[in-house]
Structures are given as C-alpha cells and as structure tokens.
Amino acid sequence: MPDYSSELQFALDVARIGGEVAGDHYRKDPQGSRKDDGTWVTEADIATEAAIRAHIASAWPTHNVLGEEEGLTSASGGEPVSGAPTWVVDPIDGTNNFMSEIPVWATLVALRVDDRSVVGVAHAPALKETYDAAIGAGARFNGHRIQVDGVGALEDATVFFGGEKGFYRHDLEHLRAGLATESWRSRGFGDFWGHVLVARGAGHVMLEPSVSLWDVAALEIILEEAGGRLTHIDGSPFSGKGTCLSTNGVLHDAVVAMATAAR
C-alpha cells in the first residue's frame, strides 16, 4: 500500500493555513453573494481557496485541484490533467454558519487518486478541532486515534441530520422521520461535523439529502479509517453529488434498507 504520510502532512498544513485565512474574516461581517445554485459564497471562501491553491501549485504542480469556488483545474493553471491525482478543497464547509457566526465550519482538504480519497483533513479552527486520515494510517482527532462506536441496534443509536428543508425538497422526509422515530435520539448537526462525530464515536448515523464531492471527499477517508462507511443512501459509492450517508458501518445496511423502503 502506498505511503501518503507526506501528502497527509501537507494537507494538514494547508488546511491550517486556510483556516487562518478564513479566521481573519470570521465574525467581521464578510461580504457575501448568492451563487447561481442559490448557495452563499463570501470573500472569505474565495480568499481561503486561493491561498490553498497557491500552496498546492507550488508543492504539487503536476496534480489537479477541484475547489468549490474555482472548479476543476490543473494545479499549475489551465485545463486539468487526465488521470492526475486531484486535491479537493472546500474552503469553508458551513458557509451559512460562518456568516451567522456559528462556530461549526471547517476547511476541508482531500487528495484523491484514481477516484478514491487517500488523504483527508477537516480543520475546524473555531471549534479547535482537527480531524485527519490517510489510507492505511488510521484516523485522528487533534492527533489522537479515533474509531466509530459499534452500536448494533438503531434503537440505541444517535442520528444526525443536515438541514430539514432539503429532506422535503428531495422527497426524503419519510426516511428522516423514520430514523428520528426509531433511533435513541437525533440531532441537527449538519455539514462536516455530523460525519466526524460519527467517526469519533459520538454518534452512529449522519444523513444529508444533497452534497457535492468537495463536501465529503475528506470525510470519506476519515470515516473509513475510523471503521465507518460513507455512501449514497442506496449504499452505492459516493459518486460526486447527491445523498450522503455516514454510519458506524454496523448500521449501514439497516439504514440503506430503510431508505429503500421509504422510497
């Protein structure tokens, strides 16, 4: 198995750099505007991604970069290189929280090789939390190894959800209601945080109705290295955009079955 320790350290470094850039704008009313898809982008998102891209271009000029704000390009600029390793960047995951001065936001950095995440970092400076993982090297929370909690029954599980409106928009309200009813308890911890809480054993299921690759590329490897799973709600591998289900692994098939029945 390849050793990605250098790439992981680089991802940690640039995620922290990005977090510093974003932090310079946090709680300072950064200017924002709506994108074509209706989501918000702020000057902090743009500046953070630009800073990370500059470091990737210097260190890995033959790689590609996929960022939420600037799309897919070669690290050195121009068209992406077919088959090249790709860094995936979400400069501020949780922009709405960021704008509202809610501290649940993070800079996400992942490296994907052959369409698989091999390195992932979620750096949440306002929470003072950093999660990282590399394939075959385990997952960590602030430098300490983490693993999922192996609860085997939904009635004993804690379930997290993204924003409620999205479940109605994507005809998933029955699944959400079923999980909330059958689980021990449920909480609305959206964006990156619900997924990493599952990875560290603080919860057992996290469900989001619609996300993009930059939202989950870093989280996927963190979940896997902690012993969990991240897929679409039908159990298929996450393929770039759509529903997202993270679990402790033990409960995954049961939740997929519930999703199938609810549709």
C-alpha positions in Angstrom: 0.0 0.0 0.0 1.4 3.4 -0.9 2.6 5.7 1.9 0.8 9.0 1.9 2.3 10.4 5.0 3.9 13.4 3.2 0.7 14.2 1.4 -1.2 14.0 4.7 1.2 16.4 6.4 0.8 18.8 3.5 -3.0 18.5 3.7 -2.8 19.3 7.5 -0.5 22.3 6.8 -2.6 23.8 4.0 -5.9 23.2 5.9 -4.5 25.1 8.8 -3.3 27.9 6.5 -6.8 28.0 5.0 -8.3 28.1 8.4 -6.2 31.1 9.3 -7.3 33.0 6.2 -10.9 32.2 6.9 -10.5 33.0 10.6 -9.2 36.5 9.7 -12.7 37.2 8.2 -14.8 35.3 10.9 -17.1 37.5 12.9 -16.1 40.5 10.8 -19.2 40.5 8.5 -17.5 39.3 5.3 -19.2 40.4 2.1 -21.2 37.6 0.5 -23.3 36.9 -2.5 -25.5 34.1 -3.8 -24.2 31.8 -6.5 -26.3 30.5 -9.4 -27.4 27.5 -7.3 -28.6 29.7 -4.5 -25.9 28.9 -2.0 -23.8 31.6 -0.5 -20.2 32.5 -1.1 -18.2 35.1 0.9 -14.9 36.9 0.3 -13.5 34.5 2.9 -14.4 31.4 0.9 -12.7 32.9 -2.2 -9.6 34.1 -0.3 -9.2 30.8 1.5 -9.4 28.6 -1.6 -7.0 30.9 -3.4 -4.4 30.5 -0.6 -4.7 26.8 -0.6 -4.5 26.6 -4.4 -1.3 28.6 -4.4 0.4 26.2 -2.0 -0.7 23.2 -4.0 0.6 24.7 -7.2 4.0 25.2 -5.5 4.2 21.8 -4.0 2.3 19.5 -6.5 2.3 21.4 -9.8 1.5 18.2 -11.8 -1.6 17.5 -9.8 -5.2 18.8 -10.3 -7.3 20.9 -7.9 -11.1 20.7 -7.5 -12.4 23.6 -5.4 -15.9 24.6 -4.6 -15.3 28.2 -5.8 -13.0 27.8 -8.8 -13.9 24.3 -10.1 -11.5 21.7 -11.6 -8.2 22.9 -13.0 -4.6 21.8 -13.2 -2.7 22.9 -10.0 -0.4 25.0 -12.2 -3.3 26.6 -14.0 -5.3 25.7 -17.1 -7.1 22.5 -18.1 -7.0 19.6 -15.7 -4.6 16.7 -16.5 -6.4 13.4 -17.2 -5.6 10.8 -14.6 -3.6 13.1 -12.3 -4.0 13.0 -8.5 -6.6 15.6 -7.5 -6.7 17.8 -4.4 -10.3 18.5 -3.4 -10.9 21.7 -1.4 -13.9 23.1 0.4 -12.5 26.4 1.7 -15.4 26.9 4.2 -17.7 24.0 4.7 -20.7 25.5 6.5 -20.6 29.0 4.9 -24.1 29.8 6.3 -22.8 29.0 9.8 -19.7 31.1 9.2 -21.8 34.1 8.1 -24.1 33.7 11.1 -21.1 33.5 13.5 -21.9 29.9 14.4 -18.6 28.1 15.0 -19.5 24.9 13.2 -17.5 25.4 9.9 -14.3 23.8 8.6 -11.7 23.9 5.9 -11.7 20.5 4.1 -8.8 19.2 2.1 -8.6 15.8 0.4 -6.4 14.0 -2.1 -8.0 11.6 -4.5 -6.1 9.1 -6.6 -8.0 7.0 -9.2 -11.3 8.5 -8.0 -10.6 7.4 -4.4 -9.9 9.6 -1.4 -6.5 8.6 0.1 -5.9 11.6 2.4 -8.4 13.8 4.2 -8.3 16.7 6.7 -11.2 18.6 8.3 -9.9 21.6 10.2 -12.4 23.5 12.3 -10.5 26.4 13.9 -13.5 28.0 15.7 -14.1 24.6 17.4 -10.4 23.9 17.9 -10.9 20.6 16.3 -8.9 18.9 13.5 -9.6 15.5 12.0 -7.2 13.7 9.6 -6.7 10.4 8.0 -4.7 8.6 5.3 -5.4 5.3 3.7 -3.9 2.5 5.9 -2.8 5.0 8.6 -5.9 5.4 10.7 -7.9 8.5 11.6 -7.2 11.1 14.3 -9.0 13.9 16.2 -6.5 16.5 17.4 -3.7 14.0 16.9 -5.4 11.1 18.8 -6.6 8.0 17.1 -10.4 7.6 16.8 -12.8 4.9 15.9 -16.5 4.5 15.5 -18.7 3.3 18.2 -20.0 -0.2 17.3 -23.7 0.2 18.4 -25.6 -2.5 16.5 -29.2 -1.5 17.0 -30.9 1.6 15.7 -32.9 2.0 18.9 -29.6 2.6 20.7 -28.1 4.9 18.1 -27.7 8.7 17.9 -28.6 10.0 14.4 -27.5 13.3 12.9 -29.2 15.2 10.1 -28.5 18.0 7.7 -31.0 20.8 7.2 -34.6 19.7 7.4 -35.8 21.6 4.3 -33.5 19.6 2.0 -35.3 16.3 3.0 -38.6 17.7 1.8 -37.1 19.0 -1.4 -35.6 15.6 -2.2 -38.6 13.5 -1.1 -36.7 12.1 1.9 -38.9 13.3 4.7 -40.3 9.9 5.4 -36.8 8.4 5.8 -35.8 11.3 8.1 -39.0 10.8 10.2 -38.4 7.0 10.4 -34.8 7.4 11.6 -35.8 10.0 14.2 -38.6 7.8 15.5 -36.7 4.6 15.6 -33.4 5.8 17.0 -32.5 6.6 20.6 -32.1 10.3 19.8 -31.5 12.6 16.9 -29.7 15.9 16.5 -29.4 18.5 13.7 -25.6 18.7 13.3 -25.2 19.4 9.6 -22.2 19.8 7.3 -18.9 18.2 8.1 -19.5 18.0 11.9 -22.1 15.2 11.9 -19.8 13.0 9.8 -16.8 13.4 12.0 -18.9 12.9 15.2 -19.8 9.5 13.8 -16.1 8.9 13.0 -15.1 9.6 16.6 -17.9 7.6 18.1 -20.1 10.4 19.4 -22.9 9.3 17.1 -23.8 6.5 14.7 -25.6 7.8 11.7 -25.3 11.0 9.7 -27.6 11.7 6.7 -27.6 14.6 4.2 -30.0 15.0 1.3 -27.7 16.6 -1.2 -23.9 17.3 -1.1 -21.1 17.6 -3.6 -17.7 15.9 -3.8 -15.8 18.8 -2.1 -18.2 18.4 0.9 -17.4 14.8 1.5 -14.0 13.8 -0.1 -12.1 14.5 3.1 -14.8 13.0 5.3 -14.9 9.7 3.3 -11.4 8.6 4.2 -11.8 9.8 7.8 -14.9 7.7 8.2 -13.3 4.7 6.5 -10.1 4.8 8.5 -12.2 5.1 11.7 -14.1 1.9 10.8 -17.2 3.5 9.4 -18.8 3.8 5.9 -19.8 6.7 3.7 -22.0 6.1 0.6 -25.2 7.4 -1.1 -28.3 6.4 0.8 -28.8 3.5 -1.6 -25.5 2.1 -0.4 -23.6 2.8 -3.7 -20.2 4.5 -3.6 -20.4 8.3 -3.4 -20.0 9.5 -7.0 -19.7 13.2 -6.9 -23.1 14.7 -6.0 -26.3 13.5 -4.3 -27.4 12.0 -1.0 -24.8 11.1 1.6 -25.0 8.5 4.4 -22.3 8.0 7.0 -22.6 5.3 9.7 -20.5 3.3 12.1 -20.6 0.5 9.5 -22.6 -1.9 11.6 -25.9 0.1 11.0 -25.2 0.9 7.4 -27.2 -1.9 5.7 -30.2 -1.3 8.0 -30.3 2.4 7.2 -30.0 1.6 3.4 -32.9 -0.8 3.8 -35.0 1.8 5.5 -34.1 4.3 2.7 -35.2 1.8 0.1 -38.5 1.1 1.9 -39.2 4.8 2.4 -39.0 5.5 -1.3 
